[in-house]
Amino acid sequence: MKKKIKDYIFLIAGCFLFSIAISAILIPSKIGAGGVTGIATSLNQLFGFRVGLTSLLINIPLFLFGFKLLGKKFAIRSGFIVFLSSMLIDFFSLHYKFKPFDDVLLGSLFCGVLIGIGIALIFMAGGSTGGLDISAKIINSKFPNFQLSTILLVEDILVYLLVAYVFGINSVLYAFILSFARTKTMDIIQEGISSTKQCIIICDSADELVKQIQIKLLRGVTVLEAKGSYSNTNKKFIYVVIQKNELSQLKEIVKSVDPAAFTTVSPVTDILGKYRNEKNI
């Protein structure tokens, strides 16, 4: 119960910072953004739709169709954050008249830092702000031949084309600066020196564990044959590299699939080769 209370304090605090950054800086300064936020701010500029309500309406079908892929606990916490942040964004926008930053570059950096702190707190509590990564998971589950990285890239390109059309190319460039500041802030808060963790899982059966890791964490997994020297029985040796904010999800997966599995976690100082490290608003 104490952990759950702590998690929801983190979720609410992170949600507040995320919402105030969007409503007080990003919207009035017309700074671009990717994902659902980029779509919502573009529709707000074109048709006057409320950013928070639009974000909520876009996320609802994504959560409904992707509920099984996300897992019950993660989906519930993320749904709570999406609903609360949507309400807060519209509340702040309607009741407070925020002025745009005179220096948009400074606004982009400060907005990125606030969003980074907010999302870091939300990730640490086992939630997310929703977004188009859910739709990418849904498409990938229906059409496995389409690589997830390709789907995410196409989604990002389409959103940034919309933002460029509505706000201009400068807005997209500021969005890249915001994204950089957000990512670096999240790295400092969440992971410190080591941004990734390598996990070794030794279990009797790997099939279901590998499936859940690939679906819920979108991570590649290496499976080797092993033999327990004490028990003298055949085992499976699973190796996976993840971001630190995904560690709680991995623990939940292992606990639900094979509570008896032996798991070790250690930091990774550097990675060479293909590894997905992007984070979306």
N, C-alpha and C positions, 0 to 999 in steps of 0.2 A: 504494500500500500504506500509506503514511504517513497519507493522508487516511482510509482505511478504518479504520485503528487508532484514529485520533482520533475518528472517528464512533462507533465502538463503545464507546470510553471515555465519550463523552457519553451514549450510549444507556444504559449500565449505571449511570452516576452518576444520570441522570435517573430511571431505573427505581427505584433505591434510595430516592431522596427521595420519589417518588410512593408507593411501597409503605409506607414508614415513616409517612407522613402519614395514609394510610388506616387502617393497623393500630394506630397509637399514639394517634391523635387522633379521626378520624372515627368509627370503630366504637365504641370505649368511651364516647365522649361522645354517641353517637346523633345525630350531625349528618346531616341529609339530603344527598342528592346526586342528580344527574340521571344519565341514561344507564344503562349496564350496572352501574356501581357502585351506583346507587340501587336497582336491581332486586336485586342480590346482597346488599346489606345488609338489605333488607326480608325476603328469604327467610331470611337468617341469623336475624333476629329472630323470624320466624314458626315456622320449622322447625329451626333450628339448623344449616342448611347452611353449610359453610365459604365465606367470602366469595371467597377467591382461586380455589378450585376452581369455584365457581358462575360467576364471571366468565369463567374459561377455557372452561367448557362452553357458555356463551352465545356467546362470540366465535368458537369453532371453526366452526360452520356459517356464520356471517357471512363469515368469511375464505374458506371453501371456495366459497361461492356468489358472492362478490364479488372473487375473485382476479383475474379478467381486467379488472375495472373499476379495481382499485387499481394494477396494474402489478407486475411480478415483484419488483423491488428494494424498492419501498415495502412490498409485502405481506410479504416475507421479514423485513425489519427490524421491521415492526410486529408480526408473529407472534412474533418473538423477544422483543419487549418484553412482549406480552400473557402469554406463557408464563412469563417470568422474574418479572414483577410479581405474577402469580397465586401462584407458589410462595413468593415473599418475603412476601406479605401473610399467607398461612397460617402460614409459619414464624415470623414475628414474633408473630402472634396466639397461637400454640400455646406458644411457649417464653418469652414475656415477658408478665407480667400488668400491662398498662398501666391506670392509673387515669383515670377521666374528669376532664375539666377542671372545676374548681369554677365558673369563669366560662365558660359555653358560647360567649358572644360572642367572647371572647378566643381560645378554641379554634378557632372558625370562621375568624377572621382569620388565625391562625398556620397553620392547616391549608391555607387558600387560598394563602398565600405559599409554603409548601413544595411544594404541588402545582404551583403556577405555575412555580417554578424547575425542578422536575422535567420538566414537560411542555415547557417552553421548550428545555431541553437535548435532549430527545428529538426535537422538531420540527427543531431546528438540525442534527441528525444524519440527518434524512430518514426519521424513523419516526413512529409514533403509538401511542396506548394503546388502539386499537381503538374499539369503541363502536357506538352505534345509528346514527351517521352512515353506516356501511357499509350497514346495512339500508335506510336512506333512499335511498342510491344504487341499490341493487338494485331497490327498488320503482319508483323513477323510470325506470330503464332498461326495466322491463317495462311500465310504464304511464306513458308520456311526458305524458299529459294531466294527471297529478297533479303540481303544482308541488313542487319539492324543499323549498322553505321551508315549505309547508303540511304535508308529510310529517314534517319535523323538529319542527314545532310540535305536531302531534298526538302524536308519540312523547314529547316532553317533558311534555305535559299528562298523558298516561297514567302515566308514571313518577312524576311528582310527586303524582298522586292516590293511587298505591300507597303512596308514602312517607308522605303525610298520614294514610292509613288505619292504617298500621303504627305510626308514631312520633308522630303528631299534627301539627297545623298549624304549631306552633312550629319543628319540625324542618325543614319546608320553607322557612320564613322564614330560618332560619340557613343553609340551603343557598344561598339567594340572596346572602347576605353572603359566604359562602365563594366563590361564583362570581365576585363582584365583585373580591375580593382576588386571586383566581387570575388573572383577566383582566388586571388592572392590573400585576401582577407580570410576567406574560408580555410585556406591552407594553414594560415598562422593559428587560427582559433582551434580548428578541429585536429589537425595532424601534427603541428609543431614541426620538428625537424624532419620527421619521416612522413611523407604524404601517402604511402602505401604500406600494406601489410601482406606478408606471405603466410598462408595458412596450410597446414598439413593435417589431413583427416585420415585416420586409419580405422577402417570399419569392415564388417563382414560382407556387406553388399553395397555397391556404389551406384547402381542404376538410378534409384529414386533420388538420392542426394545430388547426383550430377544433373539430373533433370530439373530439380527445384532451383539449384544454383544458376543454371543457364537461363531459366525462365524469369526468376525474381531478381537476380543480380546482373543478368546479361554479361556474365563472365565466362571466358574460356576455362576449361578444366582439363588437367592432365591426370590420367588414371594409370597406376602401375600395379603389378602383382607384388605382393609381399607375404612374408611368413612370420608369424609370431614365435619368437624363440622360446618363450615361456610356455605358451599354450600349444605350440607345435601345430598350429592351424593356419590355413591359407587366409590371407587378408587382402583388402584393397587399399591402396595408398593413393589418396586424392590430394593433388596440389593445385592451389588457386591463389592468384594475387588479386587483392581488392583494395578499395579505398577505405580509410579508417571509419568513415561514417557508415559504411556498409557492414561493419563487423557485427553490430547488434542483430542485423537481419540474418547474417550467416549463422550466428549462434542459435537463433530461433529455428532456422531450417534444420540444423543438425539435431537440435533438441526434439523437434517434432518427428523427424524421420528415423533417427537412430540415436536415442539418448545414451547408449553405451559406447558410442564412437569416441575414440581418443583424438583430441584436437590440440594442436599447438599453433601459436600465433607469434610472429616475430617481425620486426621492422625491415623495410627494404630501402636502401639508400639510393639506388639507381636502377633504372629499367631500360634495356635496349631491346628494340623490336616493337612489334605491334601491341599496343596497349591503349585502351580507351580511358581517357582521363578528363573528358569534358563534363561540365556541370551547367545545367540550364536554369533559367529563372522559373 
